[in-house]
Amino acid sequence: MSDIRFQIVRSTDDSSFIQEYRLPFQARKTIVWWLTTIQEELDSTLSFPVSCRAGLCGGCGLVINNKSVLACETMLEDVLGKDEAIVTIKPLQGFPVIRDLLVDWRPAGEHMRQVIPGDPSKQACDIRKESRLQPEVCRSLLSFGSCITCGLCVSECPAIRSGLFIEPYIFVKCWKLRVDSRVGEEYKQAIARNLQPYIPHCLKCGKCKAVCPRGLSPEDIIGQMETEYNK
């Protein structure tokens, strides 16, 4: 294969533009590897998100060839079009851009604090004491607790653009508290009240589940909430 053309959306305080870089193709290299190579060999000013490089922290979400993915888990070959050698790289959608491929998570964090009051860890029993959970509750907690808050669901969610919806992964975090039998009912009801204004704005498009690296479905959870809260 010939050289790969990386077309990267770059942003500063007052401008946004596409900058192209070329590198010779190498097989089975992740997008993070390519971005690191560009930064080290071609342009040290390029800013992009990266942390654990193992798909555990969710910190390297990007839009690669119009699909939101974790850059540390995505091989170049997985996103290249047939017979093409062009890769477009953009920051996650649905977040304010700080610079280049870096986005600002502070508004999303504020939304989380508005929906989930106080410190959720203080609502469960003391783990140092005996605590009995039914097996199905444990399985649910393990499943919903696997969300790594990567923001891919946010980037793909069309409802976010209306300004009337919140980040889909917040519903996963809330449902984890909902199924936890150790959390008090009063606290659960407070979360339910905070969520209710947003639930009707889910478009049920399934895009959140399609990109979730853990196979979770905020859409399905919202549907369960809709049924339960409207009883």
C-alpha positions as CSV (number, residue, x, y, z in Angstrom):
1,M,0.0,0.0,0.0
2,S,1.2,3.5,-0.7
3,D,1.5,6.3,1.8
4,I,-1.4,6.9,4.1
5,R,-2.9,10.4,4.1
6,F,-4.1,11.5,7.5
7,Q,-6.5,14.5,7.3
8,I,-6.9,15.8,10.8
9,V,-9.3,18.5,12.0
10,R,-7.3,21.0,14.0
11,S,-8.7,23.8,16.1
12,T,-7.4,26.8,17.9
13,D,-9.2,29.6,19.8
14,D,-10.3,31.3,16.6
15,S,-10.0,28.9,13.7
16,S,-10.6,25.4,12.5
17,F,-8.9,23.7,9.6
18,I,-7.9,20.4,8.1
19,Q,-4.2,19.5,8.1
20,E,-2.8,16.6,6.1
21,Y,0.1,14.4,7.0
22,R,1.6,11.5,5.1
23,L,3.2,8.4,6.5
24,P,4.3,5.1,4.8
25,F,1.8,2.3,5.6
26,Q,2.6,-0.2,8.3
27,A,0.4,-3.1,9.1
28,R,-1.5,-3.7,12.4
29,K,-0.9,-0.3,14.0
30,T,-3.5,1.4,16.1
31,I,-4.7,5.0,15.4
32,V,-3.0,6.1,18.6
33,W,0.3,4.7,17.3
34,W,-0.2,6.7,14.1
35,L,-1.1,9.9,15.9
36,T,1.9,9.4,18.2
37,T,4.2,8.9,15.2
38,I,2.8,12.1,13.5
39,Q,3.4,14.0,16.7
40,E,7.0,12.6,17.2
41,E,8.1,12.7,13.6
42,L,6.1,15.4,11.7
43,D,4.4,17.9,14.0
44,S,5.0,18.2,17.7
45,T,2.2,20.7,18.1
46,L,-0.6,18.2,17.3
47,S,-2.8,17.6,20.4
48,F,-4.9,14.4,20.8
49,P,-6.3,12.4,23.8
50,V,-4.5,9.3,25.0
51,S,-4.0,7.7,28.3
52,C,-3.9,3.9,29.1
53,R,-3.5,2.7,25.5
54,A,-5.3,-0.5,26.6
55,G,-9.0,0.3,26.0
56,L,-9.6,0.5,29.8
57,C,-9.9,4.2,30.5
58,G,-12.0,5.4,27.6
59,G,-9.8,8.5,27.2
60,C,-8.9,8.3,23.5
61,G,-12.3,8.6,21.8
62,L,-12.1,10.1,18.3
63,V,-14.2,10.2,15.2
64,I,-12.3,8.2,12.6
65,N,-13.7,8.2,9.0
66,N,-17.0,9.3,10.4
67,K,-17.3,6.7,13.1
68,S,-16.7,7.2,16.9
69,V,-14.1,4.7,18.1
70,L,-11.4,4.2,20.8
71,A,-8.2,5.1,19.0
72,C,-6.1,2.8,21.1
73,E,-8.2,-0.3,20.1
74,T,-8.8,0.6,16.4
75,M,-6.3,-0.6,13.8
76,L,-5.8,1.5,10.7
77,E,-6.9,-1.3,8.5
78,D,-10.3,-1.4,10.3
79,V,-11.2,2.1,9.2
80,L,-9.6,2.4,5.8
81,G,-12.1,2.4,2.9
82,K,-11.7,-0.1,0.2
83,D,-8.8,0.8,-2.2
84,E,-8.4,4.1,-0.3
85,A,-5.5,5.5,1.7
86,I,-7.1,8.4,3.3
87,V,-8.1,8.6,7.0
88,T,-10.1,11.6,8.4
89,I,-9.7,12.2,12.1
90,K,-12.0,14.5,14.1
91,P,-12.6,15.2,17.8
92,L,-15.6,13.6,19.5
93,Q,-18.9,15.3,18.6
94,G,-21.2,16.7,21.3
95,F,-18.4,18.2,23.3
96,P,-16.8,21.7,23.2
97,V,-13.4,21.5,21.5
98,I,-10.4,22.7,23.5
99,R,-7.7,22.3,20.8
100,D,-7.2,20.0,17.8
101,L,-8.6,16.6,18.9
102,L,-9.0,17.4,22.6
103,V,-12.5,18.1,23.9
104,D,-13.8,19.6,27.1
105,W,-15.5,17.1,29.5
106,R,-16.5,19.7,32.1
107,P,-20.1,20.4,30.9
108,A,-20.7,16.6,30.8
109,G,-19.4,16.3,34.3
110,E,-21.7,19.0,35.4
111,H,-24.7,17.2,33.8
112,M,-23.7,14.1,35.8
113,R,-23.6,16.0,39.1
114,Q,-27.0,17.6,38.3
115,V,-28.7,14.2,37.8
116,I,-26.9,12.2,40.5
117,P,-27.0,14.2,43.7
118,G,-24.2,14.0,46.3
119,D,-21.8,11.1,46.5
120,P,-23.2,7.8,45.2
121,S,-20.6,5.8,47.0
122,K,-22.1,7.0,50.3
123,Q,-25.5,5.7,49.4
124,A,-24.5,2.0,49.5
125,C,-23.7,0.1,52.6
126,D,-20.3,-0.1,54.2
127,I,-18.4,-2.7,52.1
128,R,-16.3,-3.6,55.1
129,K,-19.4,-5.1,56.7
130,E,-21.5,-8.1,55.6
131,S,-23.5,-7.3,52.4
132,R,-25.6,-9.9,50.7
133,L,-26.6,-9.4,47.0
134,Q,-28.6,-11.7,44.9
135,P,-26.7,-13.2,42.0
136,E,-28.8,-11.4,39.4
137,V,-28.1,-8.1,41.1
138,C,-24.3,-8.8,41.0
139,R,-24.5,-9.6,37.3
140,S,-26.4,-6.4,36.6
141,L,-23.9,-4.3,38.6
142,L,-21.0,-5.9,36.8
143,S,-22.6,-5.3,33.4
144,F,-23.6,-1.7,33.9
145,G,-20.4,-1.0,35.9
146,S,-18.4,-1.9,32.8
147,C,-19.2,1.5,31.2
148,I,-15.9,3.4,30.8
149,T,-17.4,6.8,30.1
150,C,-15.6,7.1,26.8
151,G,-18.1,9.4,25.2
152,L,-18.6,7.5,22.0
153,C,-22.3,7.3,22.6
154,V,-22.4,11.0,23.1
155,S,-20.5,11.6,19.8
156,E,-23.0,9.5,17.8
157,C,-26.2,10.7,19.6
158,P,-28.4,12.9,17.4
159,A,-30.6,13.9,20.3
160,I,-27.7,15.7,22.0
161,R,-27.7,18.4,19.3
162,S,-31.2,19.5,20.3
163,G,-29.9,20.8,23.6
164,L,-32.8,19.0,25.4
165,F,-30.9,15.7,26.1
166,I,-28.0,14.6,28.2
167,E,-25.1,12.3,27.6
168,P,-26.4,8.7,27.1
169,Y,-23.9,7.1,29.4
170,I,-25.4,9.0,32.3
171,F,-28.5,6.8,32.0
172,V,-26.2,3.7,32.3
173,K,-24.6,5.1,35.5
174,C,-28.0,5.9,36.9
175,W,-29.4,2.5,36.1
176,K,-26.5,0.9,37.9
177,L,-27.6,2.7,41.1
178,R,-31.2,1.8,40.3
179,V,-30.5,-2.0,40.3
180,D,-28.2,-1.8,43.4
181,S,-30.3,-3.2,46.3
182,R,-27.9,-1.5,48.8
183,V,-28.9,2.0,47.6
184,G,-31.9,3.6,49.4
185,E,-35.2,4.1,47.6
186,E,-35.4,7.8,48.4
187,Y,-32.1,8.4,46.7
188,K,-33.2,6.3,43.7
189,Q,-36.4,8.4,43.4
190,A,-34.4,11.6,43.5
191,I,-32.4,10.4,40.5
192,A,-35.6,9.3,38.7
193,R,-37.0,12.8,39.1
194,N,-33.9,14.4,37.7
195,L,-33.8,12.1,34.7
196,Q,-37.5,12.3,33.7
197,P,-37.2,15.6,31.7
198,Y,-34.6,14.0,29.4
199,I,-36.1,10.6,28.8
200,P,-38.8,11.6,26.2
201,H,-36.0,13.2,24.0
202,C,-34.3,9.9,23.2
203,L,-34.8,9.1,19.5
204,K,-34.4,5.4,19.9
205,C,-32.0,5.3,17.0
206,G,-29.6,2.6,18.4
207,K,-26.5,4.5,17.6
208,C,-25.3,4.5,21.2
209,K,-25.2,0.7,21.3
210,A,-23.6,0.4,17.9
211,V,-20.4,2.2,19.1
212,C,-20.2,1.2,22.7
213,P,-17.0,-0.7,23.3
214,R,-18.6,-2.7,26.1
215,G,-21.8,-3.6,24.2
216,L,-24.1,-1.6,26.5
217,S,-27.3,0.0,25.3
218,P,-28.3,3.3,26.8
219,E,-31.3,3.2,24.5
220,D,-32.6,0.0,26.1
221,I,-32.0,1.4,29.6
222,I,-33.9,4.5,28.7
223,G,-36.8,2.3,27.5
224,Q,-36.8,0.5,30.8
225,M,-36.8,3.7,32.7
226,E,-39.6,5.0,30.6
227,T,-41.7,2.0,31.4
228,E,-40.9,1.9,35.1
229,Y,-41.2,5.7,35.8
230,N,-44.5,5.9,34.0
231,K,-46.3,3.2,36.0
